[in-house]
Amino acid sequence: MKLRGKQKRYLRSQANRMKPISSIGKNGLTDVWLEQILDALQKRELIKINIQQNADVDTDDVKNFLESKSDINVVQVIGKTLLLFLPSSDEDNQTVSVEVKNI
């Protein structure tokens, strides 16, 4: 799903007070980590992740990895924190994506 500017602004406003729920450390980017992120996005649709200081990757590496291996949208990058969005396939968990579609 390609996001427009208004949709991204809405998602950023929803994530304003969120804390990162996952982090990337010395193990780097793995398929297991990606599965955990996808599971979290199926339940929440909008999450923040953080890159630790000892990680061998930077934000561009993480963004390219996520967008090439999945349908995850990287909405915002601030420092070492990334805001991720993926509409849930479960209708019970579709709270944010319903609002995004209406914008």
Helices and strands as residue ranges (DSSP letters): H 5-14, E 22-24, H 31-44, E 46-51, H 59-69, E 73-78, E 81-85, G 91-93, H 96-102
